[in-house]
Amino acid sequence: MNTLILQKEIQQFLEENMHESPTKIALKKSPFEGITSSELAAQLDGRQRILAKIPLWAESPGIYFPAKLNLEQCSSEKTALFKCSLINSGTRLIDVTSGFGVDSFYFSTRADQVVSCELNPDLAAISSHNAGVLGANNIKVVATDGVDYIRHLGNEQFDYIYLDPSRRVQNKKVFLLDECEPNIVALQDEFLQRSPVVMSKLAPLLDISSAMSMLKHVRDIYVVSLQNDCKELIFIQQKGFSGQTTIHAVRLFKEQQQSVSFTYEDERMAVVDYSSPLSYVYEPDVALTKAGAFKTIAKQFDLQKLHKNTHLYTADRKIIGFPGKLFLVKKVESFTDFKKSKSQLTSNIIAKNFPLKTEEIKKKFKIKDGNDSFTFFTTTVNDQFTVIHTQRILE
């Protein structure tokens, strides 16, 4: 961390060049002694990268930005605020793998005290500086291995242990839960001796059932999406919990938050009706499909499915507040009839449970994208290959 960057004239330079290309800045000679053009470019790049992701930090003068990888891996403001809502106020929390410190900061807005551990001393210094800039005086940043820190606490307890295990070990990506660092599978008993609740932020590609089989006392799982992009899986382990795990599919959309909660037993027992496309087609948000709420969606919103393996739903009425996209059906035809018509189609194509992929369909039938027009190529009741022409209804 080069503290010279925090000088008033350099911060003013970065502010004035906010929309300049970092590459262009990097190729110029630095106008400041003790600061390279590469360091200036890195700070500018950091500001630009988090403008939408963490607007509070982008708009706060004096924030210091770390390497690009740390910015890519950190939570967004919206997902961090959601995790903050999962803890009680007036509590003590330890962030074992704090990184850039985004989650630690937002936890500090609710907890009385946050201990933020980061093994990289330079990143820890950056995190500590930024906490001060943002007025988070209840964060204690420690440049150490978080697991070692917990092991040397004596009898000290926390209300929450929070972890975001690294999916990159020795510069290689890992995909299994017990390959991440720290290994929460091996350490979970130790953590639950130090805190009644362990909260783990896990990769969105992780198989939920597999992780449930490896982790004990899982009380809740939150599948969190932002703008229809699955961002995080949050596992909550509660010491001594032995009931059924509740799955929460959480959709963060614009300034809204929608949630569908269920257990896997609920999903297994749910009875679903099937139908050909009616007046409206509903496409659930990725959080619901990742969570596996396929029958639960139909039951909770009184919808019918198009096919057992087609995760599209239909109804004759418009449902306000459905966690996903809504389409008005204009025309329904068999795939056979569509091929025979040979009419030029301009529409956005969505292939669901269909033998051809979206790009293959567009290429084969020379289809161009088209505004609010959407055409589904899918399988409906009685295993029929069907083409559904619709118009998107915006929320």
PyMOL commands that set and color helices and strands:
alter all, ss='L'
color gray80, all
select helices_A, chain A and resi 3-6+8-16+22-27+37-50+55-58+68-73+77-84+102-108+121-133+146-151+177-179+184-194+208-214+264-269+286-291+294-301+335-341+358-364+381-383
alter helices_A, ss='H'
color red, helices_A
select strands_A, chain A and resi 92-95+113-117+139-142+160-163+168-169+172-173+197-202+218-226+229-238+246-253+256-262+280-284+304-307+310-315+324-334+348-352+373-380+384-393
alter strands_A, ss='S'
color yellow, strands_A
deselect
rebuild
show_as cartoon
